[in-house]
Amino acid sequence: MNKMKCNDFSLKVFVEDTDFQGFVYHANYLKYLERAR
């Protein structure tokens, strides 16, 4: 039986990565995924 691998990655989100409502801009997720790789 295969088990899923799980990784934890902590990242500080800066204000310049968010929109005016405080949500992370969707294109920045690619940057975060690259850092976690």
C-alpha distance matrix in Angstrom:
0.0 3.8 6.5 9.9 12.7 15.8 19.3 22.6 25.8 29.2 32.0 35.5 36.6 40.3 42.9 43.4 39.8 40.4 42.6 45.6 43.5 41.3 38.1 36.4 37.6 34.8 35.5 35.0 31.2 31.0 32.9 30.5 27.4 29.2 30.0 26.5 25.2
3.8 0.0 3.8 6.6 9.2 12.6 16.0 19.4 22.5 26.0 28.6 32.2 33.2 36.8 39.5 39.9 36.2 37.1 39.3 42.4 40.4 38.2 35.0 33.1 34.2 31.4 32.0 31.4 27.6 27.3 29.1 26.9 23.7 25.4 26.3 22.8 21.4
6.5 3.8 0.0 3.8 6.4 9.3 12.9 16.1 19.4 22.7 25.5 29.0 30.2 33.9 36.6 37.2 33.6 34.4 36.8 39.7 37.7 35.3 32.3 30.5 31.9 29.3 30.1 29.2 25.5 25.5 27.1 24.5 21.6 23.5 24.1 20.4 19.6
9.9 6.6 3.8 0.0 3.8 6.4 10.0 13.2 16.3 19.6 22.2 25.7 26.7 30.3 33.0 33.5 29.9 30.7 33.0 36.1 34.1 31.7 28.7 26.8 28.1 25.6 26.3 25.4 21.7 21.8 23.5 20.9 18.0 20.1 20.7 17.1 16.5
12.7 9.2 6.4 3.8 0.0 3.8 6.8 10.3 13.3 16.8 19.5 23.1 24.5 28.0 30.9 31.4 28.0 29.1 31.8 34.9 33.2 30.5 27.6 25.4 26.9 24.6 25.0 23.7 20.1 20.1 21.2 18.5 15.8 17.6 17.8 14.1 13.5
15.8 12.6 9.3 6.4 3.8 0.0 3.8 6.8 10.1 13.4 16.2 19.8 21.2 24.9 27.8 28.6 25.2 26.2 29.0 31.9 30.2 27.4 24.7 22.6 24.5 22.5 23.2 21.5 18.1 18.6 19.4 16.3 14.1 16.3 16.0 12.2 12.6
19.3 16.0 12.9 10.0 6.8 3.8 0.0 3.8 6.6 10.1 12.9 16.6 18.4 21.9 25.0 25.8 22.6 24.0 27.0 30.0 28.5 25.5 23.0 20.7 22.6 21.1 21.4 19.3 16.1 16.6 16.8 13.5 11.7 13.7 12.7 8.9 9.9
22.6 19.4 16.1 13.2 10.3 6.8 3.8 0.0 3.8 6.7 9.9 13.4 15.4 19.0 22.2 23.3 20.4 21.6 24.8 27.6 26.1 22.8 20.7 18.6 21.0 20.0 20.6 18.0 15.2 16.4 16.0 12.4 11.7 13.8 12.1 8.7 10.9
25.8 22.5 19.4 16.3 13.3 10.1 6.6 3.8 0.0 3.8 6.5 10.1 12.3 15.7 19.1 20.0 17.3 18.9 22.3 25.2 24.1 20.6 18.8 16.3 18.6 18.0 18.3 15.3 13.0 14.1 13.1 9.5 9.6 11.4 9.0 6.2 9.4
29.2 26.0 22.7 19.6 16.8 13.4 10.1 6.7 3.8 0.0 3.8 6.9 9.6 13.0 16.3 17.8 15.5 17.0 20.5 23.0 22.0 18.4 17.1 14.9 17.7 17.9 18.4 15.0 13.4 15.2 13.6 10.0 11.5 13.1 10.3 8.7 12.3
32.0 28.6 25.5 22.2 19.5 16.2 12.9 9.9 6.5 3.8 0.0 3.8 6.2 9.4 12.9 14.1 11.9 13.7 17.4 20.0 19.4 15.8 14.7 12.2 14.8 15.5 15.7 12.1 11.3 13.2 11.1 7.9 10.5 11.9 9.1 8.8 12.6
35.5 32.2 29.0 25.7 23.1 19.8 16.6 13.4 10.1 6.9 3.8 0.0 3.8 6.3 9.8 11.6 10.2 11.8 15.5 17.7 17.3 13.6 13.4 11.4 14.1 15.8 16.1 12.4 12.6 14.9 12.5 10.0 13.3 14.5 11.7 12.3 16.0
36.6 33.2 30.2 26.7 24.5 21.2 18.4 15.4 12.3 9.6 6.2 3.8 0.0 3.8 6.8 8.4 6.6 8.0 11.7 14.0 13.9 10.2 9.9 7.9 10.6 12.7 13.3 9.8 10.6 13.3 11.3 9.4 13.0 14.5 12.5 13.5 17.0
40.3 36.8 33.9 30.3 28.0 24.9 21.9 19.0 15.7 13.0 9.4 6.3 3.8 0.0 3.8 5.5 5.5 7.3 10.8 12.7 13.4 10.0 10.7 9.0 11.0 13.9 14.1 10.8 12.7 15.1 12.7 11.8 15.6 16.5 14.5 16.2 19.5
42.9 39.5 36.6 33.0 30.9 27.8 25.0 22.2 19.1 16.3 12.9 9.8 6.8 3.8 0.0 3.8 5.3 5.5 8.2 9.3 10.6 7.7 9.5 8.8 10.4 13.9 14.4 11.9 14.3 16.8 14.9 14.5 18.1 19.2 17.8 19.5 22.7
43.4 39.9 37.2 33.5 31.4 28.6 25.8 23.3 20.0 17.8 14.1 11.6 8.4 5.5 3.8 0.0 3.8 5.5 7.8 9.7 11.9 9.7 10.6 9.0 9.2 12.6 12.4 10.1 13.3 15.2 13.2 13.7 17.3 17.9 16.9 19.2 22.0
39.8 36.2 33.6 29.9 28.0 25.2 22.6 20.4 17.3 15.5 11.9 10.2 6.6 5.5 5.3 3.8 0.0 3.8 7.0 10.1 11.4 8.9 8.4 5.8 6.1 9.2 9.2 6.7 9.5 11.8 10.2 10.5 14.0 15.0 14.4 16.3 19.1
40.4 37.1 34.4 30.7 29.1 26.2 24.0 21.6 18.9 17.0 13.7 11.8 8.0 7.3 5.5 5.5 3.8 0.0 3.8 6.7 7.6 5.3 5.1 4.2 5.2 8.9 10.2 8.7 10.9 13.8 13.0 12.9 16.1 17.8 17.3 18.7 21.6
42.6 39.3 36.8 33.0 31.8 29.0 27.0 24.8 22.3 20.5 17.4 15.5 11.7 10.8 8.2 7.8 7.0 3.8 0.0 3.8 5.5 5.4 5.6 6.4 5.9 9.5 11.2 10.9 13.2 15.9 15.7 16.0 18.9 20.6 20.6 22.0 24.7
45.6 42.4 39.7 36.1 34.9 31.9 30.0 27.6 25.2 23.0 20.0 17.7 14.0 12.7 9.3 9.7 10.1 6.7 3.8 0.0 3.8 5.5 7.5 9.6 9.7 13.1 15.0 14.6 16.8 19.7 19.4 19.6 22.5 24.3 24.0 25.4 28.2
43.5 40.4 37.7 34.1 33.2 30.2 28.5 26.1 24.1 22.0 19.4 17.3 13.9 13.4 10.6 11.9 11.4 7.6 5.5 3.8 0.0 3.8 5.7 8.9 10.0 13.0 15.7 15.2 16.6 19.9 20.0 19.5 22.2 24.5 24.2 25.0 28.0
41.3 38.2 35.3 31.7 30.5 27.4 25.5 22.8 20.6 18.4 15.8 13.6 10.2 10.0 7.7 9.7 8.9 5.3 5.4 5.5 3.8 0.0 3.8 6.6 8.8 12.0 14.4 13.2 14.4 17.9 17.5 16.6 19.5 21.8 21.1 21.9 25.0
38.1 35.0 32.3 28.7 27.6 24.7 23.0 20.7 18.8 17.1 14.7 13.4 9.9 10.7 9.5 10.6 8.4 5.1 5.6 7.5 5.7 3.8 0.0 3.8 6.2 8.7 11.6 10.7 11.4 14.9 15.2 14.3 16.7 19.3 19.1 19.6 22.5
36.4 33.1 30.5 26.8 25.4 22.6 20.7 18.6 16.3 14.9 12.2 11.4 7.9 9.0 8.8 9.0 5.8 4.2 6.4 9.6 8.9 6.6 3.8 0.0 3.8 6.2 8.5 7.0 7.9 11.3 11.4 10.7 13.3 15.6 15.5 16.3 19.1
37.6 34.2 31.9 28.1 26.9 24.5 22.6 21.0 18.6 17.7 14.8 14.1 10.6 11.0 10.4 9.2 6.1 5.2 5.9 9.7 10.0 8.8 6.2 3.8 0.0 3.8 5.7 5.7 7.5 10.2 10.8 11.3 13.5 15.5 16.1 17.3 19.6
34.8 31.4 29.3 25.6 24.6 22.5 21.1 20.0 18.0 17.9 15.5 15.8 12.7 13.9 13.9 12.6 9.2 8.9 9.5 13.1 13.0 12.0 8.7 6.2 3.8 0.0 3.8 5.4 5.7 8.1 9.9 10.5 11.7 13.9 15.4 16.2 17.9
35.5 32.0 30.1 26.3 25.0 23.2 21.4 20.6 18.3 18.4 15.7 16.1 13.3 14.1 14.4 12.4 9.2 10.2 11.2 15.0 15.7 14.4 11.6 8.5 5.7 3.8 0.0 3.8 5.4 6.0 7.5 9.4 10.6 11.9 13.7 15.2 16.5
35.0 31.4 29.2 25.4 23.7 21.5 19.3 18.0 15.3 15.0 12.1 12.4 9.8 10.8 11.9 10.1 6.7 8.7 10.9 14.6 15.2 13.2 10.7 7.0 5.7 5.4 3.8 0.0 3.8 5.3 5.1 6.4 8.7 10.0 10.9 12.6 14.5
31.2 27.6 25.5 21.7 20.1 18.1 16.1 15.2 13.0 13.4 11.3 12.6 10.6 12.7 14.3 13.3 9.5 10.9 13.2 16.8 16.6 14.4 11.4 7.9 7.5 5.7 5.4 3.8 0.0 3.8 5.3 5.0 6.1 8.6 9.8 10.5 12.3
31.0 27.3 25.5 21.8 20.1 18.6 16.6 16.4 14.1 15.2 13.2 14.9 13.3 15.1 16.8 15.2 11.8 13.8 15.9 19.7 19.9 17.9 14.9 11.3 10.2 8.1 6.0 5.3 3.8 0.0 3.8 5.4 5.1 6.2 8.7 9.9 10.6
32.9 29.1 27.1 23.5 21.2 19.4 16.8 16.0 13.1 13.6 11.1 12.5 11.3 12.7 14.9 13.2 10.2 13.0 15.7 19.4 20.0 17.5 15.2 11.4 10.8 9.9 7.5 5.1 5.3 3.8 0.0 3.8 5.5 5.2 6.4 8.8 10.1
30.5 26.9 24.5 20.9 18.5 16.3 13.5 12.4 9.5 10.0 7.9 10.0 9.4 11.8 14.5 13.7 10.5 12.9 16.0 19.6 19.5 16.6 14.3 10.7 11.3 10.5 9.4 6.4 5.0 5.4 3.8 0.0 3.8 5.4 5.1 6.2 8.7
27.4 23.7 21.6 18.0 15.8 14.1 11.7 11.7 9.6 11.5 10.5 13.3 13.0 15.6 18.1 17.3 14.0 16.1 18.9 22.5 22.2 19.5 16.7 13.3 13.5 11.7 10.6 8.7 6.1 5.1 5.5 3.8 0.0 3.8 5.4 5.1 6.2
29.2 25.4 23.5 20.1 17.6 16.3 13.7 13.8 11.4 13.1 11.9 14.5 14.5 16.5 19.2 17.9 15.0 17.8 20.6 24.3 24.5 21.8 19.3 15.6 15.5 13.9 11.9 10.0 8.6 6.2 5.2 5.4 3.8 0.0 3.8 5.5 5.2
30.0 26.3 24.1 20.7 17.8 16.0 12.7 12.1 9.0 10.3 9.1 11.7 12.5 14.5 17.8 16.9 14.4 17.3 20.6 24.0 24.2 21.1 19.1 15.5 16.1 15.4 13.7 10.9 9.8 8.7 6.4 5.1 5.4 3.8 0.0 3.8 5.5
26.5 22.8 20.4 17.1 14.1 12.2 8.9 8.7 6.2 8.7 8.8 12.3 13.5 16.2 19.5 19.2 16.3 18.7 22.0 25.4 25.0 21.9 19.6 16.3 17.3 16.2 15.2 12.6 10.5 9.9 8.8 6.2 5.1 5.5 3.8 0.0 3.8
25.2 21.4 19.6 16.5 13.5 12.6 9.9 10.9 9.4 12.3 12.6 16.0 17.0 19.5 22.7 22.0 19.1 21.6 24.7 28.2 28.0 25.0 22.5 19.1 19.6 17.9 16.5 14.5 12.3 10.6 10.1 8.7 6.2 5.2 5.5 3.8 0.0
